[in-house]
Amino acid sequence: MSRNNTSKHSSFYCIGLNYKKANADIRGKFFLSEEAHKRVLEQASSEGTASILAVSTCNRTEIYGFAKHPFQLIRLLCDNTFGSLDEFQKDGQVYKNQDAITHLFRVGTGLESQILGDFEIIGQLKQSFSVSKQYGLVDAFLERLINSVIQASKRVKTETSISTGATSVAFAAVKYIQQHFDSLEDKNILLYGIGMIGRNTCDNLVKHTKNKNIVLINRTKNSAKKIAGKFSLQVKNFDQLQTEITKADILIVATGAPHPTITENMISGERKLLVLDLSVPTNVAREVAALQNTRVVPLDELSQITDKTIVKRTAQIPQAEVIIGEVKKEFNAWQETRNYASTMKALKARLKDIHKKEIQDNRKKIPDFNNQQADILSEKIIQKTINHFGVHLKENPSSQSETIALISEIFNLQIKTND
């Protein structure tokens, strides 16, 4: 199937769910595992999509791409996750064209992070972009847009203090622990799962506490050993998980399983246990919270922790938005120039088609028809017509989009703007 081209019939969309409207349980249903992410791209490719980006984190799952209708992208998401269309309609969001572009800039610069200024998302966007590129699903538009977002992210990080101080989901977990224990030095801490959040949590535990009784457990023991070796921590086998839970005062769950991996039969309830679930989907069964002496803290509750750092970061939002505006303006200028060039190219091709047909018709009707003179005359008329349109577009940038749309409609142009 041939690739769909961005034309007057297509728009750039962002569809997805995030923490602002969807809770962790709903976000978990729409979470894209590595395999699900691949299935989305494979399905998009088979359906003729030219360019698409899918990103899924603990805070959001979003798909960016061109479509005639956002339902095309929503269906892609629902087909490859456990989420339903009804659930998406209730808790999902759709952004179109400039709103979608602005949203991506805000996401990539940490302004839409659940904890303001958490810049882990830009790394996740880069990784998603790299995967899309491997599947041949990145066009010039998306590549330029992502590079512009990366540029804005770097500027926001270096030109503002919005990321100053240690504030992230991982740090929020450590801060919560510190607030609920007078001393951590004698507490047994079990960290289960050492993905990105797990590794960052481990870093923060070592950095911000003096605790040496930290045990790591991961399904892949070698991965845990690499992290443990860095900090001289203990590593236990996966089959020792339940035994280690009985010894723990604090259990941090940061696994990426699609279903709960900590169930009520794994916890005795005989000693006090604080359980922090940093996973999306939720990896601690609901029944665990009802156990005696057990306190379960979900991700969304941790993310609500605010302190002086967040207050200082909030004050930096206007400056960050100015930077976004500057970089976005450059991107839009590039896109307008590109649209202008593509329109002129398509218009010239259409006028030449008209010229060719008229030459053929009149050659039969007019005796001694001079084909050479007709070609020269027609070429001059075509070029002057193109120049007139071009001058108007350049001198009226504020109405360029409307003019391009009108030219496209009048001449029935199929304009490629995403190749």
N, C-alpha and C positions, 0 to 999 in steps of 0.2 A: 504494500500500500504506500502510495506517495505521501510525503510529509505535508501536513497542513501549513500553509503560509499565512503569516499575519497580514490581514487585509482589513478593508473597511468592515468586514463581517466578524472580525475577531477583536477581543479585548484582553488586556493583561489583568489577571485575577490573582488574588491571594485568598484561599479558603482554608479554614482550620478552626481549631479550638485552643483556648489558652486559659490560664488560671483565673482571669478576670471574671469569666462567666461559667466555666466548667470546673467542677471539683475534681479531686484526684482520681476518684472512681471512674468518672466519665472520661477524663483524659486518658486513663489507663486502657479503656476500651478502644480508643482511637490511636493508641501508641503504635508507632511503626518500629518493630524490631528490625534487625539487620536484614533478615530474610523477607519481611513484609515490605521493607523499603525497596529491595530489589524487585519484588513482584510488582510494585507500583510502577517502577521504571520500565519493566518489561511489558506490562500491559499498555502503558502510555505509548511505548515505541510501536507495539503491534497495531495500535489504533491510529497511527500516523501522526502523533504529536511530535513537533519539531524541537521543542525546548521546554524543560520542566525542572523544578527544584523542589525536593521534599525534605523537610527537617522535622525531627521529632526529639524532644527533650522532656525532662520532668515537668516543665512549665507549659509546653505547647507542642502541638503537631500542626504543621502548615504545609500547604502545597502552593507553589507559585508557578504560573504558566499562562500561555495564551489559549483561549477557548472561545467558541461562539456563544457558549452559555456556561456559567459557573457549575452547573450540574454535572458537566463532563468531569470536572476535577473532584467534585464532591463524591461522585460515583466511584472514581478511582480510589478514594480514601476508604469509603464504606466497603468496597469489594475486597479490600486487603487487610481489614482490621475486624475487630469484634463489634464495632460501633454500627448503629443503624441510622438510616436516613432520618427517622423521626427524632432520634437523639441529636443528630447534627442540627436539624431545623430548630430544635429547642435551645441548644447551647453553642452552636457554631457561629462563625462570623465570616462574612464575605466582603472583600475590598476590591475595588475596580479601578484600573488605570492609575491615575495619579495618587489616589488613596492607597492603592496597593504598593506603589513605589515608596510613598512616604512611610507606610507601615514597615516595610522591609528596612528602610534606613533607621527607623526608631528601634526596631528589634536588634539590628546589628550594632547599634551604639549603646546598648544596655538600658535605654530609656523604657523599654517594655519588659525588662526582666522582673521576675517576681520580687527579687531584692535589687533595688535600684543600683545600677552601675556594675552589676555582675557581668563581666565580659567573657564568661565561658562560652556564651552563645556565638560569638564571632568565630571561634574555632570550630564549633559545630556546623555553622553555615559553610565555612571553607571545606569541611569534610564532605558535607552533602553536595556541594558544588563539584568537588572532585569526583564523587561517585556518578553524578549525572553526566559529567564529561566522559567518563569511562564508557558509558552507554551511548555516547554520541548524541546526547540530548541537551546540548548547550549551544545556543545560537549567539550571534554577535550582540544582540540586545541584552540577553541575560548575562553574558560575560562582562560587558561594559557595566551593567548595573551592579553586579556583585563586586567588581573591582572598585566601583565608586563607593559602595557601602563599606568595604574594607578601608578605603582611604578616609572616609568620615569617622570610622571607628578609631583609627590610629590618631586622628586629630583630636577627637573628643578625649581620648585617653591621655594625650600629652599636653593639650592646651587647656584642659579643665582638671579639677580635682574630684571629678565625679566617681572615680574608682579608688580614691585615697582611702586607706584604712582597710582592715581585713573584714569584709562583709560579703558573704556568699551563703548558700544553703549549708555548705559544710561548716563554715564558721558559726552560723546560726545554731547548728546542732551542738557545737562545743560550748557556745555561750549559754544555751539552755541548760546543759549539764552543769556548768559552773554555777548558775543561778539556783540550782536545786540541791546542791551538796555543799556543805561547809568546807569539806576537804575532799580532794580526789586522789590523794597520794596512795591511800590504802584500798581504793575501789578496783574491782575487777571489771575491765572493759573488754567486751567481745565485739569485734567488728566483722560482720558477715557480708562478704561481697566487696571486691576491690576494683570495680569499674571506675569511671571517671569521678563520680561523686564519692565513692569509697576511698579512692586514693587521696582526694582533696581533704576528706574528713580525717584520714590518718595523718596527713601533714599538719592539720590544725590541732589535732589532739596532742601530737608531740610538741608542737610549737607553743601552745598556749596552756598546757598542763605539765605537771611534773610527774605524771603517772608513768610507771614502768611496767604496770601489769596489764598490758594491752595484748590481746590474742587476736590473730587474724585467721579467718577461715574462708576459703574460696573453693568452688568446685574444681578449679584448676590450681593445684597446690603450687606449681612452679611460679605462677603469676604472683601468688601471695608471698612466696619466698623472696622474690625480687624486691617487693615493697618492704618486707620485714627486714631484709638485709641492710637496707638503707638506714633504718632506725634501730636496729638490734632488738626487734620485737619477736614474740613467739608466733609460730605457725603450727596449726593443728590440722589433722586430716578432716575431710568433709564428714566422714562417718563418726567423728567425735563431736559433731555440732550439738546434739542434745545434751551430752555430758558437760560440755563447756557452758551451755546455757544455765545448767543447775548451779554452776559456780559464779556466774556473772551477777554483778550489781547493775551493770548497764549493758544493754544489747543494742547495737546500731546495725540496722538492716539496710544494705545498699545494693541489693541484687537486682537483676533485670529480668526476672522470670515473668511469664505472662499470667501467673496465678500465685496465690499465697504459698510461701515456702516455710513460714513459721506458723504452726498450728497450735491449738490449745493443748493437745496431748504431748507437746514437746516442753511444756512449762509446768512445773509442779505447783507453783503458787505458794510455796512454803516460806520463801524469803522475798524480800522486796526487790522488785526488778523494774527498772526504767527501760522501756523499749522505744527507740526512735526509728520510725519507718521513713527512710529517705527514698523509697522506691516508687516508680510509676511504671506499670500498674502497682497498686498496693500489694506488698509482699507479706504483710502480717494479717492473718485471718481476723475477722471482726470479733470472733468469740474470745480472742486473747484478752481484749480490753475488759471483759467481764470477770477475769480470773482474780482471785484474792491476791493482794499485795503487788499487783501488776498495773503499771501505768503505761499506756500506749500513746505516743505523741506522733500524729501524722505529719507529712511533709508540709501541708498548707498551714498548719498551726505554727510550725517552726519558722516559716517564711514571713510570718506577721511580726516577728521580733524586730523592734526598732530601737535605735540608740542614737547617740549624738552623731555618730558617723553618717547615718541615714539623713539626719537633719541637714548636715553640712552638704551632703550630696544633692539633696533636693534643691538647694540654693544654686546649684550649678546647671540646672536644667535649661534655663533661658540661654546661657552661653552655648550649651550643647546644641540647642535647637538652631541657633544662628549658624553654627558650623554645618549642620545638616542642610540648612537652607542654601548655603554657599555651594556645597558639593552637589546637591540635587539640581541647582540651577545650571551647573556645568554639564551635568548628565542630560538634562532636558534640552540644553542648547545643542548638544551632540545629536540627540534624537531628532530634533527639529530639522537640523541640517541633513540628516540621513533620510528623513521622510521627504524633504524637499527634493533631494537628488533622486530618490526612488520614484517620486511622482513625475518628475521631468523625464526620466528615462521611460517610464510606462506611457506617458502622454506622447512622447516622440514616436514610440513604437506603434501606438494606435493611429496617429496621423499618417505614418508611413503605410499602414495597412489601407487607410482610406485612399491615399495617393495611388497605391498599386492598383486598387480596384477601379478607380476613375480612369487611370491610364489605359487599362485593359478595355474598359467599356468604350472610351472615346476613340481608341485606335480602330475599332470596327466601324464607328459611325462617321469619322472625319477622313475624307480623302487626303492623301499625302501628309498624314499625321507625322509630325516631327517628334519622335520619341525622346531624342536627346535634349531638345529645347524644353520639352515638357518636364523632364526630370530636373533640369537645372532650375526652372521656375518654381516647381513644387518644393524643391529642397530649400530655396530661399524663403518661401512662404512658411514652410514648417518651422524653420529656424527662427524667423521673426516672431511667429506665434509663441514658440517656446520661450523666447527671450521676454516677451511681454508678460507671460505668466510668471516667469522667474523673477522679474523685477518687482512685480506686485507682491509675491511671497516674501522676498527679502525685505521690502520696505514696510511690510505689515506683519511683523512677527507675532503680534498679539492675536491675530485672527488666522494665523497660518493653518492651524488644525482644521478650522471650519472651511477655509478655502480649498485645502487638499481634499477634504471630504466632498465638497461640491464638484470639483474637477473630476474626481473619481466617479461620482454618480453620473455626471453629464456624459462622460466618455466611456462609462462602464469599465473602468480600469481595475485590474487585479494587481495590486501593488505588493511586492515583496519587501517587508521591512524587518524580517527576522532571520535573514539568511546570512 
